[in-house]
Amino acid sequence: MNFFEDIRVGDVYALGRHTFTAADIKAFATRFDPQPFHVDEAAAQKSHFGGLVASGWHTAAAWMRLMVDCRRRMTEEARARGEPAGMIGPALGFRELKWAKPVYADDTIEYAAEVVATRVSESRPGLGLMTVRSTGMNQNGDLVISFVSTTFIERRTKP
Amino acid sequence: MPKYYWEDFKTGAVAVYGPRLVTREEIVAFAAEFDPQPMHLDEAAGRATLLGGLAASGWHVTSLLMRLIADGFILDSSSMGGPGVEELRWRKPLRPGTNIRLRATVLESRPSKSRPEMGLTRFRYEVLDETDGCLADMVTTVMFGRRQPGTAS
């Protein structure tokens, strides 16, 4: 995904895995989402989750980190081939975010993103917009998160 | 006993929570962990991007939104969580040193058809800066326990 022109609807990016430790879950939730089932194992045991679970925003933030790492690898590969790499971001927003199942302590989530739409920006004709549907699956193959987000990406050919 | 139940969120009600000062240090710390793009880490690098300077990760903005609603009412409510988000737009960059507030508007309130102990409240949340500029807005539904359980239909 180095430039807008390189992207095709249906392209899939395997973003890799992230394991949510109890310590990480509590550290994130203490800062941003201190509901008892995100910060306190004993309270989480008694909640309808039955155990400590990650904030949904933590599950999303972990996706972002893997997406940034994926883009960086692709940029480095392009540079190694002597090719330029275009600018990506910022994102406009997202829709249809679903936290389908809880993420428990020590769950490992595998993330992927599939391109579902591309178009040239009307307001910024030097840029394109890519829309991806992202997913995270746990180690049992259950979907835990999905959403559709739209991000600016530079065009190789400027109008 | 929680202070707020489903019955306390009437359609059309508006409440504002905060403020919360967002520092440069926390913007850079969040970005270093979750979103290490140059515009979230470095002022000069940010100026070269569409954000025009150092700005918080969009996921930092949504995480701060969560904290504002948690402290504003969720932690003292019968909230049973939310299944997701219909839509979120990042509208303006969040700059270091901004005092953000959260405006919550109740768009819709309805009892659960299948669970008489629960009601559903659809909110628009707006993250505001000091001049009421909207940095991000989001539409989402929260499930709350009811003070007076209804009858299943």
Interface residues (C-beta under 8 A of the other chain):
Chain A: F28 R31 F32 D33 P34 Q35 H48 S55 G56 W57 A60 A61 A62 M64 R65 V68 M87 G89 P90 A91 L92 G93 F94 R95 E96 L97 K98 W99 R124 F147 F152
Chain B: E33 F34 D35 P36 Q37 M39 T49 L50 L51 S57 G58 W59 T62 S63 L64 M66 R67 A70 I74 L75 S79 M80 G82 P83 G84 V85 E86 E87 L88 R89 W90 A136
